[in-house]
Amino acid sequence: MARDAKPNPDRSSHVTGARTSPGAWVLLLALTAVGLAGDLWTKSLAFERVAPVPVEVTRADVIETGPESLGRLIPPHEPVTVIPSVLDFTLVLNPGAVFGIGAGQRWFFVAFTVLAMGVCLWMFGWWTSPRDRLAHASFALVIAGGLGNLYDRLMFACVRDFIHPLPGVKLPFGLNWPSGEDELWPYVSNVADAYLIVGIAALVWFSFKAPAHHAESSESSERPAED
């Protein structure tokens, strides 16, 4: 004889969302704090060690110099090769966003980052269940990356970059980027940018996996138990 089905905790937790789970919040906040600290520490270390002398960036100097001439604030220096043709460290002040997009539009990116952080928190609380650890870690990466670059824009009026992947590796067949660059990856970035790329990619992957996972949990919860 069939018994009354007991409520499935997985389903009810998904309905209420991760916003009701202390464990999910602890994971999100802890990973965000560690990620933010790591980004700011690596930026400070790079600007202290990569050039022949420590490079001190001030907001007043950046604003006075202007976005087109920020290179003058960094002394000439040879890149530090970590792995030949794979990774160099070189100092760049970026007045725009990832890949140098939107140079000089600092306040636009400040406002966009604040809005994006709000969207991430909403999606974390209402779109994920307490068991979606991958999604929570991915949101932490995105939030840490956004906060890391937001800190730079507010404190220095630009973003400190130093990571140059694939230095000197050329595009095939003599091709060039629209800017005229012929390197496969001419952009210099930072740890926060890496967080954003990895976090967004993981969330895209999760968004394709989540419907099937939640549908399976729902079907299991609705199936009556039998003797």
PLY file of the C-alpha trace (Angstrom):
ply
format ascii 1.0
element vertex 227
property float x
property float y
property float z
element edge 226
property int vertex1
property int vertex2
end_header
0.00 0.00 0.00
1.36 3.42 -0.91
2.35 5.74 1.89
2.16 9.52 1.84
5.30 10.87 0.20
7.51 12.83 2.53
8.59 16.32 1.46
11.85 16.27 -0.45
14.35 18.65 1.21
16.18 19.16 -2.05
13.07 20.43 -3.77
11.96 22.70 -0.95
15.47 24.14 -0.66
15.44 24.89 -4.37
12.06 26.59 -4.12
13.23 28.84 -1.28
16.62 29.37 -2.90
20.15 29.64 -1.53
19.27 32.92 0.21
17.86 30.90 3.11
20.96 28.71 3.51
23.64 29.87 6.00
26.08 27.38 4.49
25.64 28.81 1.00
26.21 32.35 2.30
29.32 31.27 4.22
30.77 29.68 1.09
29.94 32.71 -1.08
31.33 35.29 1.35
34.42 33.28 2.29
35.44 32.63 -1.32
34.70 36.25 -2.26
36.90 37.53 0.59
39.77 35.17 -0.25
39.51 35.97 -3.95
39.43 39.73 -3.38
42.41 39.57 -1.04
44.35 37.50 -3.58
43.64 39.94 -6.40
44.65 43.04 -4.44
47.74 41.34 -3.02
49.00 40.20 -6.45
48.47 43.68 -7.92
50.39 45.32 -5.08
53.17 42.74 -5.29
53.52 43.11 -9.05
53.71 46.91 -8.91
56.32 46.59 -6.18
58.53 43.94 -7.81
58.18 43.83 -11.62
59.76 47.20 -12.51
63.30 48.12 -11.38
61.76 50.33 -8.67
58.42 50.07 -6.87
55.68 51.86 -8.80
53.35 53.96 -6.68
50.09 54.88 -8.40
47.98 57.71 -7.04
44.50 58.73 -8.09
45.55 62.38 -8.46
48.41 61.50 -10.83
46.18 59.28 -12.96
43.46 61.93 -13.30
46.00 64.65 -14.08
47.82 62.52 -16.65
44.69 61.43 -18.51
43.75 58.04 -19.98
45.82 58.44 -23.14
49.14 58.96 -21.34
49.06 56.62 -18.35
52.13 54.80 -19.64
54.23 57.74 -18.47
53.46 56.84 -14.85
55.25 53.50 -15.18
59.05 53.48 -15.57
60.46 51.63 -18.59
61.07 48.01 -17.71
61.62 44.64 -19.30
58.84 42.09 -18.81
59.51 39.41 -16.24
59.34 36.07 -18.05
57.66 33.40 -15.95
57.36 30.77 -18.71
58.83 31.67 -22.14
56.11 32.29 -24.74
53.46 31.36 -22.15
53.43 34.00 -19.42
55.10 37.36 -18.77
54.57 39.94 -16.07
54.56 43.55 -17.27
52.97 46.63 -15.71
50.09 48.44 -17.40
47.55 50.98 -16.14
44.20 50.34 -17.79
41.66 53.22 -17.85
38.97 50.97 -19.34
37.55 47.51 -18.75
38.67 44.03 -19.73
40.89 44.13 -22.84
41.08 47.94 -22.51
37.51 48.44 -23.71
35.98 51.86 -22.99
39.08 53.78 -21.97
38.21 56.81 -19.88
34.66 55.68 -19.06
35.53 55.03 -15.41
32.23 56.03 -13.80
30.25 54.02 -16.30
32.19 50.91 -15.30
31.82 51.75 -11.60
28.03 51.94 -11.98
27.96 48.84 -14.19
29.99 46.86 -11.64
27.69 47.83 -8.76
24.65 46.81 -10.84
26.31 43.54 -11.85
27.08 42.72 -8.20
23.41 43.23 -7.35
22.34 40.93 -10.18
24.82 38.28 -9.03
23.46 38.37 -5.48
19.88 38.13 -6.77
20.75 35.15 -8.97
22.62 33.50 -6.11
19.64 33.86 -3.78
16.75 33.08 -6.11
18.23 31.10 -8.99
20.32 28.51 -7.14
19.57 25.97 -4.44
21.68 25.46 -1.29
23.31 22.43 -2.93
24.55 24.25 -6.07
28.12 24.64 -4.80
29.65 25.11 -8.24
27.31 28.01 -8.96
28.02 29.57 -5.56
31.78 29.34 -6.11
31.34 30.81 -9.60
29.34 33.74 -8.25
32.08 34.29 -5.67
34.68 34.48 -8.45
32.60 36.98 -10.42
31.91 39.13 -7.35
35.56 39.02 -6.21
36.74 39.97 -9.70
34.25 42.81 -9.95
35.12 44.14 -6.49
38.86 43.89 -7.16
38.68 46.07 -10.26
36.06 48.34 -8.63
38.52 49.00 -5.80
41.17 50.03 -8.32
38.84 52.35 -10.21
37.76 54.10 -7.03
41.22 54.28 -5.42
43.42 54.87 -8.47
41.00 55.96 -11.25
42.31 53.05 -13.35
42.95 49.32 -13.09
46.38 47.84 -12.38
47.23 45.06 -14.85
50.33 42.88 -15.04
49.54 39.43 -16.53
50.44 38.94 -20.20
49.62 35.43 -21.50
51.25 34.09 -24.68
53.76 36.95 -25.08
55.30 37.15 -28.52
53.08 34.43 -30.00
51.85 35.72 -33.37
48.53 35.27 -35.10
48.69 32.68 -37.90
48.78 33.49 -41.61
50.00 37.05 -41.02
46.66 38.13 -39.56
46.24 41.24 -37.41
43.69 42.41 -34.87
41.61 45.48 -35.85
43.95 47.55 -33.69
46.87 46.45 -35.86
48.36 44.10 -33.24
49.73 40.83 -34.61
50.13 39.03 -31.28
47.74 36.16 -30.56
46.96 37.71 -27.15
48.14 41.34 -26.97
46.19 42.14 -23.79
47.57 42.57 -20.28
45.16 41.74 -17.48
45.09 40.80 -13.78
43.83 38.14 -11.40
40.41 39.82 -11.13
39.95 39.49 -14.90
40.82 35.79 -14.64
38.19 35.39 -11.92
35.58 37.03 -14.14
36.37 34.88 -17.18
36.43 31.60 -15.23
33.37 32.49 -13.12
31.22 33.53 -16.08
32.25 30.45 -18.09
31.35 28.18 -15.15
27.97 29.89 -14.72
27.19 29.44 -18.42
28.01 25.74 -18.08
25.90 25.49 -14.93
22.95 27.21 -16.62
22.82 24.36 -19.15
23.17 21.65 -16.51
20.83 23.13 -13.90
17.45 22.56 -15.64
18.08 18.83 -16.00
19.34 18.55 -12.43
16.37 20.41 -10.95
13.89 18.50 -13.10
15.35 15.22 -11.86
15.10 16.39 -8.24
11.48 17.47 -8.80
10.48 14.15 -10.35
12.09 12.26 -7.47
10.19 14.35 -4.92
6.85 13.80 -6.62
7.23 10.02 -6.97
5.18 8.34 -4.15
6.92 5.89 -1.90
5.74 2.27 -2.05
5.88 -0.55 0.46
0 1
1 2
2 3
3 4
4 5
5 6
6 7
7 8
8 9
9 10
10 11
11 12
12 13
13 14
14 15
15 16
16 17
17 18
18 19
19 20
20 21
21 22
22 23
23 24
24 25
25 26
26 27
27 28
28 29
29 30
30 31
31 32
32 33
33 34
34 35
35 36
36 37
37 38
38 39
39 40
40 41
41 42
42 43
43 44
44 45
45 46
46 47
47 48
48 49
49 50
50 51
51 52
52 53
53 54
54 55
55 56
56 57
57 58
58 59
59 60
60 61
61 62
62 63
63 64
64 65
65 66
66 67
67 68
68 69
69 70
70 71
71 72
72 73
73 74
74 75
75 76
76 77
77 78
78 79
79 80
80 81
81 82
82 83
83 84
84 85
85 86
86 87
87 88
88 89
89 90
90 91
91 92
92 93
93 94
94 95
95 96
96 97
97 98
98 99
99 100
100 101
101 102
102 103
103 104
104 105
105 106
106 107
107 108
108 109
109 110
110 111
111 112
112 113
113 114
114 115
115 116
116 117
117 118
118 119
119 120
120 121
121 122
122 123
123 124
124 125
125 126
126 127
127 128
128 129
129 130
130 131
131 132
132 133
133 134
134 135
135 136
136 137
137 138
138 139
139 140
140 141
141 142
142 143
143 144
144 145
145 146
146 147
147 148
148 149
149 150
150 151
151 152
152 153
153 154
154 155
155 156
156 157
157 158
158 159
159 160
160 161
161 162
162 163
163 164
164 165
165 166
166 167
167 168
168 169
169 170
170 171
171 172
172 173
173 174
174 175
175 176
176 177
177 178
178 179
179 180
180 181
181 182
182 183
183 184
184 185
185 186
186 187
187 188
188 189
189 190
190 191
191 192
192 193
193 194
194 195
195 196
196 197
197 198
198 199
199 200
200 201
201 202
202 203
203 204
204 205
205 206
206 207
207 208
208 209
209 210
210 211
211 212
212 213
213 214
214 215
215 216
216 217
217 218
218 219
219 220
220 221
221 222
222 223
223 224
224 225
225 226
